[in-house]
């Protein structure tokens, strides 16, 4: 298995793990894609593009690391939108939030992340905790 296949397999594992713990995850078929990583088809009229990015927070500046990850994927959002999907999600995955000794929920609740994605989540795959970071501000 080459590196790209391993990466895709890991992304699918993370998405399946997220799907299990996110109660509002829409039912439907999930197809592997590229730009965005996955396409969810709950029915013929509604499609959701799901992009995943792994986060390695630096120097305890979690908010800055999150915004940098969002900005990195925002640059590609126009490319994703060429697929003419209805909704775009960004799932930022990490397994290192246990390193932070403060209340992450309070921190992200007080911060207004800038994004054009319809929904953005921070997903701690270590604890399976999901933090909703925001929605599109247009």
C-alpha positions in Angstrom: 0.0 0.0 0.0 1.5 3.3 -1.0 1.5 6.5 1.0 -1.6 8.0 -0.8 -3.6 4.8 -0.2 -2.6 4.8 3.5 -3.5 8.5 3.8 -6.9 7.8 2.2 -7.5 4.8 4.5 -6.7 6.9 7.6 -9.0 9.7 6.4 -11.8 7.2 6.0 -11.2 5.7 9.5 -11.3 9.2 11.0 -14.5 10.1 9.1 -16.1 6.9 10.2 -15.1 7.6 13.8 -16.5 11.1 13.6 -19.7 9.8 12.1 -20.2 7.4 15.0 -20.0 10.2 17.6 -21.6 13.1 15.8 -25.4 12.7 16.3 -26.4 15.1 13.5 -24.3 13.3 10.8 -26.6 12.9 7.8 -27.5 9.4 6.7 -26.4 8.5 3.2 -23.7 7.1 1.0 -20.2 8.4 1.4 -17.9 8.3 -1.6 -14.1 8.8 -1.5 -13.2 11.8 -3.6 -10.3 14.2 -4.1 -10.9 17.9 -3.4 -12.9 17.5 -1.2 -11.9 14.2 0.4 -15.4 12.8 0.6 -18.8 13.4 -0.8 -21.9 12.5 1.2 -25.1 11.8 -0.7 -28.0 11.6 1.7 -30.4 11.9 -1.2 -30.3 13.0 -4.9 -30.9 16.7 -4.2 -28.5 17.3 -1.3 -24.7 16.6 -1.4 -22.1 17.5 1.2 -18.4 17.8 0.5 -16.3 16.8 3.5 -12.7 17.9 3.7 -10.4 16.6 6.5 -7.1 18.1 7.7 -4.9 16.9 10.5 -3.9 19.4 13.1 -0.6 19.4 15.1 -1.1 22.3 17.5 2.1 24.3 18.2 3.3 25.9 21.4 -0.1 25.9 23.1 -1.5 28.4 20.7 -4.4 26.2 19.7 -6.6 29.0 18.3 -3.9 30.2 15.9 -3.2 26.6 14.8 -6.9 26.0 14.1 -7.3 29.3 12.1 -4.2 28.4 10.1 -5.7 25.0 9.3 -9.0 26.7 8.2 -7.1 29.2 6.1 -5.1 26.5 4.4 -8.3 24.7 3.3 -10.1 28.0 2.5 -7.6 28.4 -0.3 -8.9 25.2 -1.9 -12.6 25.9 -1.3 -13.0 27.4 -4.8 -11.7 24.2 -6.3 -14.1 22.2 -4.2 -17.0 24.4 -5.3 -16.4 23.5 -8.9 -18.1 20.2 -8.1 -21.2 22.1 -7.3 -22.0 20.5 -4.0 -24.6 22.0 -1.8 -22.8 22.0 1.6 -19.1 22.0 2.5 -17.8 20.8 5.8 -14.3 21.0 7.2 -13.3 18.5 9.9 -10.0 19.3 11.6 -8.7 16.2 13.3 -6.1 15.8 16.0 -5.1 13.4 18.7 -3.2 15.8 20.9 -5.7 17.9 22.7 -5.0 16.1 25.9 -1.7 18.0 26.0 -3.6 21.2 26.7 -4.4 21.9 30.4 -7.3 24.3 29.9 -11.0 24.0 29.0 -11.0 23.7 25.2 -14.7 24.1 24.9 -14.6 27.5 26.6 -11.7 28.6 24.5 -13.4 27.8 21.1 -16.8 29.1 22.3 -15.3 32.5 22.9 -13.5 32.6 19.5 -15.0 33.6 16.2 -13.3 31.6 13.5 -13.4 33.0 10.0 -14.6 30.6 7.4 -16.5 30.1 4.2 -17.2 26.4 5.0 -20.7 25.7 6.0 -19.6 23.9 9.1 -16.2 23.5 10.8 -15.5 20.9 13.5 -12.5 20.1 15.6 -12.4 16.4 16.2 -10.2 14.9 18.9 -9.8 11.3 17.7 -8.1 10.3 20.9 -11.1 11.1 23.1 -13.7 11.2 20.3 -14.8 14.7 21.4 -16.2 17.1 18.8 -16.0 20.9 19.1 -18.2 22.9 16.7 -16.1 25.8 15.5 -18.5 27.7 13.5 -20.5 28.1 10.3 -20.2 30.3 7.2 -20.4 34.0 8.0 -21.8 35.3 4.7 
